[in-house]
């Protein structure tokens, strides 16, 4: 009888121990997913898409009469088409060339604040007529040359 | 044949853009003077004033170094 009591006690203690066992703490909650903050892509800065020469412009500032040969009394237009947004400085450096010699004709610049594709023009004229010969215009964007166009006056 | 290079001192130049131009005010400038240079019409000064009301309170007071927005023609 005593043996039976001991067995019952052992069983009771065993289950009691398991019954009182402290439950393992619940696993920590999974971290909240990182909020996906969609940052818009940085706007592309102003870049030169094309440079064209001509004798006349349309209201959209684009060349309507493209040419690289001008007459002595022409107004000469250089149109710089740009893409991108932001502030940028465009410069036009006009020069005359004879053999190894170069003469400065005109330097001009304009700073634009573009909100998208734009056309910017530079023009030069000479009241007493252009000397015949070879010329070129060099276009710079923020002081970096981006293109040169050669032309002639005949 | 003379090797002397031609004289280009009387060359006239100009520029314009479909984008808003930025003009930095120089000593002696007025809105009328800028409008004359940019639009060929001094009476167009109000266009420049309207475009720059965020920085200009009085059209008669502009200062060297100010950067003004010049709306396209």
Backbone of each chain as ProteinMPNN parsed JSONL, in Angstrom:
{"seq_chain_A": "XXXXXXXXXXXXXXXXXXXXXXXXXXXXXXXXXXXXXXXXXXXXXXXXXXXXXXXXXXXXXXXXXXXXXXXXXXXXXXXXXXXXXXXXXXXXXXXXXXXXXXXXXXXXXXXXXXXXXXXXXXXXXXXXXXXXXXXXXXXXXXXXXXXXXXXXXX", "coords_chain_A": {"N_chain_A": [[0.827, -1.198, 0.0], [1.939, 1.129, 0.786], [3.785, 1.371, -1.2], [2.192, 1.917, -3.377], [1.196, 4.408, -2.694], [3.507, 5.9, -2.838], [4.072, 5.714, -5.545], [1.873, 7.054, -6.619], [2.365, 9.549, -5.597], [4.783, 10.163, -6.895], [3.913, 10.252, -9.54], [2.072, 12.317, -9.368], [3.718, 14.453, -8.597], [5.367, 14.558, -10.817], [3.58, 15.25, -12.939], [2.663, 17.52, -11.803], [4.901, 19.121, -11.781], [5.321, 19.428, -14.527], [2.948, 20.604, -15.107], [3.137, 23.034, -13.819], [5.075, 24.191, -15.178], [6.607, 26.994, -16.443], [5.288, 28.714, -19.13], [6.881, 29.049, -22.269], [7.976, 32.238, -23.322], [6.028, 34.094, -25.647], [6.994, 34.207, -29.071], [8.778, 37.048, -30.221], [6.926, 39.639, -31.797], [6.726, 39.685, -35.314], [8.826, 41.906, -37.018], [7.481, 45.016, -38.063], [6.676, 45.478, -41.454], [8.956, 47.311, -43.419], [8.108, 50.573, -44.153], [7.407, 51.391, -47.404], [8.788, 53.914, -48.75], [8.255, 55.823, -51.379], [10.453, 57.493, -53.133], [10.453, 60.058, -55.443], [12.095, 59.828, -58.625], [15.15, 61.618, -59.043], [14.955, 64.724, -60.719], [16.006, 65.02, -64.099], [18.907, 66.833, -64.918], [19.443, 69.867, -66.844], [20.2, 69.245, -70.204], [21.912, 69.347, -73.324], [20.247, 68.801, -76.31], [20.247, 69.292, -79.045], [21.868, 71.335, -81.548], [21.339, 73.929, -83.745], [21.657, 75.808, -86.785], [20.512, 78.752, -88.44], [18.59, 81.05, -90.59], [16.259, 82.161, -89.804], [13.641, 82.21, -87.319], [10.942, 80.38, -85.8], [7.886, 80.983, -83.889], [8.226, 79.217, -81.834], [10.814, 79.321, -81.258], [12.418, 77.74, -82.768], [14.551, 76.829, -85.518], [13.557, 77.909, -88.68], [14.529, 78.185, -91.176], [16.92, 76.356, -91.921], [20.449, 76.425, -92.272], [23.937, 76.404, -93.248], [25.259, 78.259, -94.55], [25.566, 81.631, -95.098], [24.34, 84.906, -96.078], [25.8, 88.196, -96.547], [24.279, 90.114, -95.199], [22.695, 88.76, -93.438], [20.903, 87.859, -90.425], [22.208, 85.774, -88.021], [21.29, 82.807, -86.57], [21.607, 80.686, -83.751], [20.293, 77.855, -82.441], [19.621, 76.238, -79.465], [18.519, 73.296, -78.348], [17.153, 71.925, -75.431], [16.867, 69.378, -72.887], [15.416, 68.23, -69.801], [15.343, 69.615, -66.422], [15.589, 72.572, -64.359], [18.085, 75.003, -63.377], [20.326, 76.503, -65.668], [23.224, 77.61, -67.419], [23.7, 78.819, -70.595], [26.075, 79.327, -73.127], [27.224, 81.139, -75.962], [29.831, 81.208, -78.165], [31.078, 83.037, -80.618], [33.127, 82.887, -83.462], [35.565, 83.967, -85.917], [37.39, 82.638, -88.639], [40.472, 82.495, -90.246], [42.734, 80.86, -92.038], [45.284, 80.093, -89.837], [44.505, 81.942, -88.086], [42.336, 83.422, -85.664], [39.474, 85.293, -84.88], [37.617, 86.937, -82.389], [34.153, 87.13, -82.496], [31.734, 87.479, -81.114], [30.563, 87.055, -77.761], [28.08, 85.594, -75.883], [25.616, 84.987, -73.328], [23.075, 83.149, -71.589], [21.021, 82.547, -68.806], [18.889, 79.991, -67.907], [15.788, 78.812, -66.507], [14.611, 75.881, -66.589], [11.661, 73.977, -67.081], [11.237, 71.741, -68.417], [11.546, 70.328, -71.732], [13.188, 72.708, -73.8], [13.771, 75.499, -75.993], [16.416, 77.509, -76.797], [17.674, 80.5, -78.051], [20.412, 82.125, -79.734], [21.488, 85.071, -81.32], [23.175, 86.887, -83.91], [24.102, 89.9, -85.58], [25.332, 92.139, -88.116], [25.64, 95.432, -88.757], [26.975, 96.613, -90.962], [27.407, 94.502, -92.596], [28.522, 91.096, -92.94], [31.918, 90.037, -92.997], [33.129, 88.036, -95.655], [33.817, 84.515, -95.359], [35.016, 81.96, -93.088], [33.357, 80.771, -90.231], [32.569, 79.964, -86.78], [30.441, 78.674, -84.192], [30.58, 78.067, -80.804], [28.988, 76.2, -78.389], [28.334, 76.253, -74.958], [27.47, 74.57, -71.966], [26.821, 75.377, -68.773], [29.489, 76.203, -68.58], [30.818, 74.115, -69.82], [31.95, 72.938, -72.868], [29.663, 71.894, -75.327], [29.149, 71.548, -77.942], [29.927, 72.361, -81.368], [29.35, 74.384, -84.195], [30.062, 74.87, -87.556], [30.12, 77.478, -89.988], [29.622, 79.417, -92.987], [30.115, 82.595, -94.534], [29.101, 83.928, -97.531]], "CA_chain_A": [[0.0, 0.0, 0.0], [2.845, 2.266, 0.838], [4.38, 1.472, -2.53], [1.206, 2.554, -4.245], [1.147, 5.827, -2.336], [4.725, 6.54, -3.364], [3.911, 5.825, -6.999], [0.916, 8.126, -6.886], [3.052, 10.81, -5.283], [5.749, 10.445, -7.968], [3.157, 10.655, -10.73], [1.487, 13.648, -9.11], [4.798, 15.445, -8.639], [5.831, 14.689, -12.204], [2.609, 16.064, -13.696], [2.607, 18.855, -11.183], [6.035, 19.907, -12.271], [5.074, 19.846, -15.914], [1.794, 21.497, -15.121], [3.534, 24.359, -13.36], [6.184, 24.729, -15.963], [6.303, 28.307, -17.011], [5.254, 28.638, -20.587], [7.894, 29.845, -22.956], [7.4, 33.512, -23.786], [5.693, 34.066, -27.08], [8.043, 34.807, -29.907], [8.533, 38.481, -30.475], [6.181, 39.856, -33.042], [7.548, 39.958, -36.501], [8.955, 43.366, -37.222], [6.57, 45.589, -39.059], [7.383, 45.686, -42.737], [9.44, 48.676, -43.644], [7.238, 51.361, -45.017], [8.046, 51.643, -48.703], [8.658, 55.328, -49.107], [8.607, 55.973, -52.796], [10.995, 58.816, -53.45], [10.44, 60.234, -56.898], [13.449, 59.921, -59.169], [15.639, 63.0, -59.139], [14.739, 65.219, -62.082], [17.223, 65.081, -64.905], [19.351, 68.223, -65.118], [19.378, 70.36, -68.226], [21.207, 68.699, -71.117], [21.706, 69.824, -74.692], [19.777, 67.752, -77.219], [20.658, 69.596, -80.415], [22.274, 72.709, -81.879], [21.092, 74.128, -85.173], [21.886, 77.162, -87.305], [19.555, 79.141, -89.465], [18.399, 82.472, -90.895], [14.989, 82.653, -89.257], [13.07, 81.394, -86.239], [9.502, 80.377, -85.609], [7.509, 81.437, -82.557], [8.691, 78.234, -80.848], [12.269, 79.551, -81.17], [13.163, 76.749, -83.538], [14.971, 77.323, -86.831], [12.627, 77.609, -89.772], [15.316, 78.137, -92.415], [18.244, 75.887, -91.508], [21.535, 76.549, -93.256], [25.258, 76.705, -92.7], [25.836, 79.265, -95.448], [24.786, 82.855, -94.895], [24.681, 86.08, -96.879], [26.481, 89.224, -95.746], [23.366, 90.904, -94.355], [21.811, 87.874, -92.66], [21.025, 87.626, -88.982], [22.576, 84.357, -87.881], [20.696, 82.253, -85.347], [21.99, 79.362, -83.247], [19.243, 77.408, -81.527], [20.041, 75.126, -78.611], [17.37, 72.616, -77.728], [17.574, 71.229, -74.221], [15.931, 68.56, -72.128], [15.709, 68.294, -68.371], [14.798, 70.733, -65.659], [16.504, 73.263, -63.45], [18.774, 76.202, -63.837], [21.545, 76.219, -66.432], [23.72, 78.746, -68.196], [24.142, 78.498, -71.952], [26.919, 80.371, -73.713], [27.558, 81.013, -77.378], [31.074, 81.914, -78.481], [31.145, 83.132, -82.082], [34.482, 83.246, -83.897], [35.852, 84.037, -87.356], [38.641, 81.895, -88.856], [41.178, 82.645, -91.534], [43.981, 80.116, -91.865], [45.519, 79.77, -88.428], [44.075, 83.073, -87.263], [40.96, 83.411, -85.159], [39.03, 86.556, -84.283], [36.377, 86.811, -81.633], [33.039, 87.882, -83.088], [30.802, 87.841, -80.037], [30.284, 86.071, -76.702], [26.873, 85.936, -75.136], [25.151, 83.882, -72.488], [21.779, 83.318, -70.943], [20.707, 81.552, -67.779], [17.477, 79.609, -68.002], [15.218, 77.942, -65.488], [13.778, 75.042, -67.452], [10.747, 73.036, -66.433], [11.074, 70.662, -69.385], [12.248, 70.646, -72.983], [13.168, 74.137, -74.124], [14.61, 75.954, -77.104], [17.027, 78.802, -76.477], [18.373, 80.978, -79.252], [21.357, 83.242, -79.74], [21.592, 85.598, -82.688], [24.124, 87.978, -84.145], [23.971, 90.61, -86.856], [26.382, 93.161, -88.283], [24.976, 96.452, -89.593], [27.679, 96.882, -92.222], [27.578, 93.249, -93.344], [29.54, 90.146, -92.467], [33.021, 89.697, -93.901], [33.014, 86.653, -96.14], [34.805, 83.628, -94.755], [34.588, 80.828, -92.254], [33.004, 81.109, -88.84], [31.983, 78.872, -86.001], [29.869, 79.009, -82.886], [30.763, 77.005, -79.815], [27.975, 76.285, -77.332], [28.72, 75.657, -73.671], [26.426, 74.426, -70.947], [27.467, 75.505, -67.462], [30.926, 76.362, -68.845], [31.416, 72.948, -70.47], [31.578, 72.93, -74.29], [28.788, 70.769, -75.668], [29.025, 71.386, -79.378], [30.406, 73.435, -82.246], [28.804, 74.364, -85.551], [30.809, 75.732, -88.475], [29.309, 78.037, -91.062], [30.365, 80.321, -93.867], [29.421, 83.75, -95.132], [29.545, 84.03, -98.944]], "C_chain_A": [[0.855, 1.238, 0.0], [3.49, 2.512, -0.524], [3.445, 2.217, -3.479], [1.137, 4.056, -3.983], [2.343, 6.568, -2.915], [4.585, 6.74, -4.867], [2.97, 6.969, -7.351], [1.57, 9.482, -6.667], [4.019, 11.196, -6.4], [5.014, 10.945, -9.211], [2.612, 12.067, -10.552], [2.551, 14.734, -9.215], [5.257, 15.695, -10.077], [4.876, 15.577, -12.985], [2.513, 17.481, -13.14], [3.721, 19.734, -11.7], [5.772, 20.409, -13.688], [3.935, 20.857, -15.981], [2.16, 22.899, -14.716], [4.618, 24.985, -14.208], [5.75, 26.045, -16.612], [6.32, 28.203, -18.538], [6.331, 29.53, -21.191], [7.254, 31.151, -23.435], [7.092, 33.453, -25.27], [6.805, 34.713, -27.892], [7.739, 36.279, -30.15], [7.792, 38.667, -31.785], [7.13, 40.174, -34.199], [7.644, 41.466, -36.69], [8.006, 43.849, -38.319], [7.323, 45.79, -40.363], [7.774, 47.146, -42.897], [8.479, 49.409, -44.581], [7.994, 51.675, -46.305], [7.82, 53.102, -49.097], [9.15, 55.489, -50.538], [9.131, 57.391, -53.027], [10.998, 58.963, -54.97], [11.864, 60.327, -57.425], [13.86, 61.381, -59.304], [15.441, 63.491, -60.566], [16.062, 65.327, -62.821], [17.627, 66.54, -65.069], [19.287, 68.589, -66.594], [20.531, 69.762, -69.041], [20.882, 69.178, -72.526], [21.336, 68.65, -75.599], [20.217, 68.022, -78.647], [21.062, 71.066, -80.536], [22.033, 72.882, -83.374], [21.288, 75.594, -85.542], [20.845, 77.49, -88.359], [19.439, 80.637, -89.608], [17.133, 83.035, -90.282], [14.464, 81.673, -88.217], [11.555, 81.441, -86.298], [9.177, 80.855, -84.203], [7.926, 80.465, -81.452], [10.199, 78.295, -80.666], [13.077, 78.504, -81.922], [13.448, 77.299, -84.936], [13.956, 76.928, -87.891], [13.363, 77.54, -91.114], [16.722, 77.681, -92.041], [19.265, 76.044, -92.63], [22.858, 76.673, -92.527], [26.015, 77.64, -93.637], [24.946, 80.505, -95.407], [25.24, 83.941, -95.859], [25.203, 87.172, -95.948], [25.539, 89.98, -94.809], [22.405, 90.036, -93.535], [21.994, 88.073, -91.151], [21.224, 86.126, -88.816], [22.067, 83.861, -86.523], [21.323, 80.901, -85.024], [20.947, 78.975, -82.203], [19.73, 76.17, -80.777], [18.797, 74.526, -77.982], [17.875, 71.793, -76.557], [16.452, 70.353, -73.681], [16.272, 68.745, -70.66], [15.161, 69.546, -67.725], [15.877, 71.357, -64.777], [17.161, 74.456, -64.103], [20.056, 75.821, -64.57], [21.934, 77.472, -67.2], [24.251, 78.253, -69.533], [24.983, 79.66, -72.47], [27.153, 80.066, -75.182], [28.802, 81.851, -77.643], [31.244, 81.859, -79.998], [32.544, 83.573, -82.491], [34.579, 83.212, -85.422], [37.228, 83.41, -87.558], [39.199, 82.181, -90.245], [42.537, 81.986, -91.358], [44.133, 79.72, -90.397], [45.005, 80.866, -87.496], [42.609, 82.96, -86.868], [40.648, 84.772, -84.565], [37.719, 86.312, -83.539], [35.306, 87.694, -82.274], [32.098, 88.367, -81.991], [30.737, 86.701, -79.023], [28.986, 86.496, -76.039], [26.406, 84.712, -74.357], [23.755, 84.184, -71.982], [21.598, 82.182, -69.943], [19.22, 81.268, -67.851], [17.073, 78.778, -66.789], [14.187, 77.079, -66.217], [12.883, 74.13, -66.625], [10.465, 71.856, -67.356], [11.825, 71.028, -70.649], [12.097, 72.122, -73.343], [14.05, 74.396, -75.335], [15.112, 77.35, -76.753], [17.835, 79.247, -77.684], [19.338, 82.103, -78.933], [21.376, 83.763, -81.178], [22.589, 86.745, -82.741], [23.813, 88.601, -85.499], [25.054, 91.676, -86.904], [25.839, 94.204, -89.258], [25.664, 96.698, -90.929], [28.01, 95.603, -92.989], [28.709, 92.392, -92.811], [30.679, 90.036, -93.475], [32.84, 88.253, -94.389], [34.095, 85.803, -95.476], [34.168, 82.568, -93.877], [34.415, 81.25, -90.799], [32.663, 79.824, -88.092], [31.366, 79.425, -84.725], [30.055, 77.798, -81.988], [29.754, 77.227, -78.698], [28.49, 75.58, -76.085], [27.505, 75.597, -72.761], [27.121, 74.409, -69.594], [28.991, 75.454, -67.604], [31.601, 75.125, -69.425], [30.983, 72.935, -71.939], [30.749, 71.681, -74.612], [28.605, 70.614, -77.174], [29.503, 72.599, -80.136], [29.734, 73.281, -83.609], [29.595, 75.347, -86.405], [29.851, 76.269, -89.527], [30.156, 79.022, -91.86], [29.478, 81.478, -94.288], [29.988, 83.915, -96.529], [28.859, 85.199, -99.63]], "O_chain_A": [[0.569, 2.236, -0.661], [3.711, 3.646, -0.948], [3.881, 3.045, -4.279], [1.035, 4.863, -4.906], [2.229, 7.69, -3.41], [4.932, 7.794, -5.4], [3.237, 7.752, -8.263], [1.367, 10.427, -7.429], [4.092, 12.355, -6.811], [5.422, 11.917, -9.847], [2.68, 12.897, -11.458], [2.338, 15.782, -9.825], [5.496, 16.825, -10.501], [5.299, 16.543, -13.62], [2.318, 18.465, -13.855], [3.53, 20.909, -12.013], [5.955, 21.581, -14.018], [3.943, 21.803, -16.769], [1.569, 23.862, -15.205], [5.026, 26.129, -14.002], [4.689, 26.161, -17.227], [7.255, 27.669, -19.135], [6.638, 30.609, -20.685], [6.114, 31.153, -23.899], [7.819, 32.831, -26.046], [7.464, 35.649, -27.44], [6.582, 36.683, -30.267], [8.011, 37.938, -32.752], [8.162, 40.829, -34.051], [6.663, 42.194, -36.54], [7.777, 43.186, -39.331], [8.475, 46.224, -40.365], [7.029, 48.066, -42.558], [8.105, 48.915, -45.645], [9.116, 52.18, -46.26], [6.804, 53.459, -49.692], [10.331, 55.305, -50.835], [8.365, 58.352, -53.105], [11.489, 58.092, -55.687], [12.746, 60.849, -56.743], [13.053, 62.252, -59.628], [15.724, 62.764, -61.518], [17.093, 65.676, -62.247], [16.778, 67.393, -65.331], [19.103, 67.737, -67.463], [21.685, 69.777, -68.612], [19.719, 69.386, -72.871], [22.035, 67.638, -75.641], [20.529, 67.088, -79.386], [20.656, 71.914, -79.74], [22.48, 72.062, -84.176], [21.107, 76.491, -84.719], [20.364, 76.612, -89.076], [20.072, 81.405, -88.883], [16.948, 84.251, -90.242], [14.789, 80.486, -88.227], [10.963, 82.407, -86.779], [10.083, 81.107, -83.408], [7.975, 80.835, -80.279], [10.793, 77.44, -80.01], [14.288, 78.395, -81.73], [12.696, 78.117, -85.465], [13.552, 75.769, -87.988], [12.886, 76.919, -92.064], [17.617, 78.507, -91.862], [18.957, 75.816, -93.8], [22.901, 77.004, -91.342], [27.232, 77.797, -93.54], [23.74, 80.436, -95.648], [26.353, 83.91, -96.385], [25.067, 87.085, -94.728], [25.957, 90.436, -93.745], [21.415, 90.537, -93.003], [23.079, 88.406, -90.674], [20.499, 85.319, -89.398], [22.381, 84.428, -85.476], [21.542, 80.077, -85.912], [20.748, 79.678, -81.212], [20.186, 75.195, -81.375], [18.112, 75.169, -77.187], [18.867, 71.071, -76.655], [15.273, 70.553, -73.971], [17.293, 69.343, -70.319], [14.594, 70.417, -68.385], [16.915, 70.758, -64.496], [16.831, 74.853, -65.221], [20.782, 74.924, -64.142], [21.087, 78.282, -67.577], [25.128, 77.392, -69.597], [24.641, 80.826, -72.273], [27.264, 78.911, -75.592], [28.823, 83.053, -77.378], [31.512, 80.809, -80.581], [33.086, 84.525, -81.929], [33.808, 82.542, -86.11], [38.132, 83.62, -86.749], [38.5, 82.118, -91.256], [43.389, 82.486, -90.623], [43.248, 79.106, -89.801], [45.062, 80.733, -86.274], [41.769, 82.476, -87.626], [41.46, 85.34, -83.834], [36.843, 85.581, -84.002], [35.544, 88.869, -82.554], [31.719, 89.538, -81.959], [30.844, 85.529, -79.384], [28.829, 87.661, -75.674], [26.748, 83.573, -74.677], [23.32, 85.335, -71.955], [21.965, 81.034, -70.192], [18.396, 82.183, -67.856], [17.901, 78.137, -66.142], [13.047, 77.492, -66.43], [13.3, 73.585, -65.603], [9.557, 71.065, -67.102], [12.651, 71.941, -70.64], [11.021, 72.704, -73.208], [14.949, 73.617, -75.654], [14.328, 78.25, -76.452], [18.588, 78.464, -78.265], [19.133, 82.905, -78.022], [21.289, 82.988, -82.13], [22.809, 87.461, -81.765], [23.338, 87.941, -86.424], [25.617, 92.064, -85.88], [25.606, 93.911, -90.43], [24.995, 96.964, -91.928], [28.806, 95.627, -93.928], [29.712, 92.892, -92.302], [30.433, 89.95, -94.679], [32.448, 87.371, -93.625], [35.148, 86.307, -95.084], [32.963, 82.32, -93.923], [35.226, 81.985, -90.236], [32.494, 78.757, -88.683], [31.729, 80.502, -84.251], [29.736, 76.667, -82.356], [29.677, 78.316, -78.129], [29.01, 74.466, -76.148], [26.634, 76.466, -72.793], [27.921, 73.517, -69.312], [29.682, 74.763, -66.855], [32.828, 75.08, -69.515], [29.787, 72.922, -72.231], [31.096, 70.567, -74.219], [27.978, 69.658, -77.631], [29.49, 73.719, -79.624], [29.574, 72.167, -84.108], [29.777, 76.506, -86.031], [28.891, 75.6, -89.908], [31.254, 79.401, -91.454], [28.257, 81.351, -94.383], [31.201, 84.029, -96.705], [29.098, 85.448, -100.811]]}, "seq_chain_B": "XXXXXXXXXXXXXXXXXXXXXXXXXXXXXXXXXXXXXXXXXXXXXXXXXXXXXXXXXXXXXXXXXXXXXXXXX", "coords_chain_B": {"N_chain_B": [[47.199, 91.056, -100.422], [45.634, 91.904, -97.396], [46.585, 90.855, -94.127], [45.227, 91.54, -91.995], [42.761, 91.069, -89.535], [39.163, 91.104, -89.753], [37.026, 93.707, -88.421], [34.98, 93.274, -85.713], [33.626, 94.785, -83.915], [31.205, 96.091, -83.979], [29.204, 94.259, -83.897], [25.952, 93.081, -83.287], [24.07, 91.469, -80.765], [21.832, 89.0, -79.369], [19.512, 87.163, -77.312], [17.155, 84.589, -76.492], [14.595, 82.542, -75.015], [12.464, 79.644, -74.786], [12.164, 78.799, -72.293], [11.959, 80.023, -68.908], [13.927, 82.822, -68.43], [16.761, 83.711, -66.445], [17.72, 86.622, -64.952], [20.376, 88.546, -63.816], [20.48, 91.281, -61.785], [22.064, 94.347, -62.525], [24.135, 97.129, -61.52], [22.493, 100.216, -61.915], [20.384, 99.245, -63.352], [16.877, 99.058, -64.214], [13.47, 97.993, -63.983], [12.155, 98.728, -66.303], [14.273, 99.168, -68.051], [15.348, 96.625, -68.216], [13.179, 95.282, -69.309], [13.053, 96.529, -71.785], [15.44, 95.622, -72.895], [15.036, 92.857, -72.903], [12.512, 92.342, -74.02], [12.208, 94.239, -75.927], [10.595, 96.319, -75.358], [9.962, 98.767, -73.193], [7.701, 99.21, -71.71], [6.826, 96.782, -70.93], [7.608, 96.151, -68.412], [5.998, 95.429, -66.316], [5.37, 92.77, -66.625], [7.66, 91.5, -65.831], [7.784, 92.353, -63.222], [5.442, 91.184, -62.152], [6.112, 88.497, -62.361], [7.977, 88.255, -60.443], [7.069, 88.791, -57.918], [7.423, 87.466, -55.592], [9.871, 88.196, -54.645], [10.09, 90.882, -55.084], [8.836, 93.836, -53.803], [8.368, 96.409, -54.426], [8.247, 97.916, -57.512], [10.093, 99.818, -58.174], [12.316, 99.354, -56.767], [14.98, 97.592, -57.121], [17.856, 95.521, -56.813], [21.414, 95.303, -57.306], [22.632, 92.111, -58.131], [20.352, 90.713, -57.495], [18.332, 88.041, -58.634], [16.301, 87.819, -61.267], [13.307, 86.449, -62.589], [12.64, 86.085, -65.958], [9.944, 86.003, -67.836], [9.138, 83.986, -70.74], [8.948, 85.494, -74.015]], "CA_chain_B": [[46.039, 90.889, -99.557], [45.965, 92.23, -96.012], [46.39, 89.781, -93.155], [44.494, 92.09, -90.853], [41.466, 90.422, -89.33], [38.056, 92.073, -89.8], [36.584, 94.324, -87.158], [33.643, 92.8, -85.324], [33.217, 95.529, -82.717], [29.824, 96.592, -84.066], [28.258, 93.128, -83.97], [24.847, 93.126, -82.324], [23.687, 90.102, -80.386], [20.682, 88.868, -78.48], [19.17, 85.78, -76.994], [15.856, 84.392, -75.869], [14.36, 81.119, -74.74], [11.094, 79.271, -74.424], [12.182, 78.614, -70.833], [12.111, 81.262, -68.156], [15.32, 83.246, -68.297], [17.138, 84.298, -65.16], [18.53, 87.82, -65.198], [20.986, 89.085, -62.6], [20.416, 92.748, -61.816], [23.345, 95.066, -62.447], [24.014, 98.517, -61.067], [21.908, 101.096, -62.922], [19.225, 98.614, -63.995], [15.503, 99.268, -63.756], [12.628, 96.999, -64.649], [11.895, 99.216, -67.665], [15.479, 98.956, -68.85], [15.456, 95.175, -68.459], [12.095, 94.927, -70.227], [13.454, 97.017, -73.107], [16.489, 94.736, -73.413], [14.573, 91.477, -73.076], [11.301, 92.259, -74.855], [12.166, 95.321, -76.896], [9.492, 97.201, -74.981], [10.136, 99.156, -71.787], [6.406, 99.162, -71.015], [6.554, 95.402, -70.498], [8.248, 95.947, -67.114], [5.056, 94.839, -65.365], [5.455, 91.305, -66.76], [8.784, 91.056, -64.992], [7.397, 92.599, -61.826], [4.454, 90.161, -61.763], [6.778, 87.185, -62.259], [8.957, 88.272, -59.35], [6.449, 89.379, -56.734], [7.901, 86.787, -54.387], [11.071, 88.863, -54.118], [9.989, 92.333, -55.266], [7.651, 94.457, -53.217], [8.216, 97.708, -55.066], [8.915, 97.807, -58.824], [11.168, 100.818, -58.299], [13.452, 98.978, -55.914], [15.683, 96.344, -57.413], [19.219, 95.678, -56.319], [22.424, 94.494, -58.001], [22.79, 90.753, -57.604], [19.076, 90.006, -57.469], [18.107, 87.217, -59.825], [14.896, 87.982, -61.658], [12.776, 85.545, -63.608], [12.149, 86.808, -67.131], [9.069, 85.067, -68.564], [9.36, 83.978, -72.191], [8.178, 86.476, -74.797]], "C_chain_B": [[46.439, 91.134, -98.107], [45.698, 91.04, -95.112], [45.573, 90.259, -91.963], [43.117, 91.431, -90.744], [40.357, 91.476, -89.339], [37.698, 92.585, -88.403], [35.148, 93.868, -86.849], [33.08, 93.596, -84.136], [31.766, 96.025, -82.779], [28.783, 95.47, -84.186], [27.196, 93.284, -82.887], [24.417, 91.7, -82.026], [22.468, 90.133, -79.478], [20.422, 87.405, -78.22], [17.776, 85.742, -76.393], [15.639, 82.893, -75.72], [12.879, 80.872, -74.523], [11.013, 78.975, -72.926], [12.253, 79.99, -70.174], [13.593, 81.599, -68.068], [15.549, 83.805, -66.9], [18.073, 85.457, -65.456], [19.077, 88.335, -63.868], [21.083, 90.601, -62.729], [21.817, 93.346, -61.669], [23.088, 96.487, -61.97], [23.46, 99.366, -62.208], [20.705, 100.508, -63.635], [17.914, 99.129, -63.413], [14.663, 98.213, -64.466], [12.336, 97.416, -66.088], [13.087, 98.935, -68.581], [15.631, 97.47, -69.194], [14.393, 94.741, -69.466], [12.433, 95.363, -71.651], [14.482, 96.063, -73.73], [15.942, 93.347, -73.735], [13.408, 91.357, -74.052], [11.274, 93.299, -75.969], [11.103, 96.343, -76.582], [9.602, 97.529, -73.485], [8.829, 99.064, -70.999], [6.045, 97.76, -70.53], [7.159, 95.107, -69.122], [7.322, 95.213, -66.144], [5.056, 93.31, -65.444], [6.559, 90.769, -65.851], [8.433, 91.238, -63.521], [6.44, 91.507, -61.338], [5.114, 88.808, -61.546], [7.713, 87.091, -61.058], [8.386, 88.855, -58.067], [6.869, 88.684, -55.448], [9.139, 87.467, -53.813], [11.018, 90.387, -54.273], [8.694, 92.858, -54.641], [7.331, 95.775, -53.912], [8.949, 97.657, -56.412], [10.047, 98.806, -59.012], [12.395, 100.462, -57.474], [13.957, 97.594, -56.295], [17.148, 96.593, -57.107], [20.194, 94.799, -57.101], [22.575, 93.132, -57.317], [21.48, 89.988, -57.506], [18.91, 89.224, -58.763], [16.627, 87.214, -60.146], [14.51, 86.963, -62.713], [12.226, 86.406, -64.758], [11.267, 85.832, -67.912], [9.351, 85.11, -70.058], [8.491, 85.015, -72.88], [6.836, 85.892, -75.195]], "O_chain_B": [[47.463, 90.63, -97.645], [44.726, 90.309, -95.296], [45.268, 89.494, -91.048], [42.41, 91.264, -91.738], [40.597, 92.625, -88.969], [38.021, 91.983, -87.379], [34.234, 94.067, -87.649], [32.174, 93.134, -83.443], [31.172, 96.34, -81.748], [27.629, 95.715, -84.535], [27.5, 93.578, -81.731], [24.399, 90.84, -82.906], [22.127, 91.164, -78.899], [21.033, 86.526, -78.828], [17.285, 86.735, -75.855], [16.409, 82.084, -76.238], [12.136, 81.77, -74.128], [9.922, 78.91, -72.36], [12.572, 80.987, -70.821], [14.41, 80.764, -67.679], [14.625, 84.309, -66.261], [19.091, 85.293, -66.128], [18.326, 88.533, -62.913], [21.689, 91.125, -63.664], [22.622, 92.931, -60.835], [21.96, 96.978, -62.014], [23.913, 99.245, -63.346], [20.068, 101.191, -64.437], [17.858, 99.576, -62.268], [15.109, 97.614, -65.444], [12.275, 96.575, -66.985], [12.926, 98.521, -69.729], [15.994, 97.112, -70.315], [14.661, 93.939, -70.361], [12.134, 94.651, -72.61], [14.413, 95.739, -74.916], [16.339, 92.733, -74.725], [13.321, 90.394, -74.814], [10.418, 93.246, -76.852], [10.74, 97.15, -77.438], [9.366, 96.676, -72.63], [8.839, 98.866, -69.784], [5.068, 97.582, -69.803], [7.219, 93.95, -68.708], [7.778, 94.477, -65.269], [4.776, 92.633, -64.454], [6.411, 89.735, -65.2], [8.743, 90.389, -62.685], [6.61, 90.971, -60.243], [4.722, 88.058, -60.653], [8.179, 86.011, -60.696], [9.13, 89.356, -57.223], [6.703, 89.224, -54.354], [9.427, 87.329, -52.624], [11.812, 91.1, -53.66], [7.603, 92.367, -54.932], [6.177, 96.198, -53.977], [10.149, 97.383, -56.447], [10.869, 98.653, -59.916], [13.392, 101.184, -57.484], [13.433, 96.572, -55.851], [17.62, 97.73, -57.138], [19.85, 93.69, -57.51], [22.634, 93.032, -56.092], [21.48, 88.759, -57.439], [19.293, 89.681, -59.839], [15.809, 86.679, -59.397], [15.289, 86.655, -63.616], [11.446, 87.332, -64.538], [11.781, 84.933, -68.577], [9.755, 86.145, -70.588], [7.422, 85.37, -72.383], [6.043, 86.561, -75.857]]}, "name": "protein", "num_of_chains": 2, "seq": "XXXXXXXXXXXXXXXXXXXXXXXXXXXXXXXXXXXXXXXXXXXXXXXXXXXXXXXXXXXXXXXXXXXXXXXXXXXXXXXXXXXXXXXXXXXXXXXXXXXXXXXXXXXXXXXXXXXXXXXXXXXXXXXXXXXXXXXXXXXXXXXXXXXXXXXXXXXXXXXXXXXXXXXXXXXXXXXXXXXXXXXXXXXXXXXXXXXXXXXXXXXXXXXXXXXXXXXXXXXXXXXXXXX"}
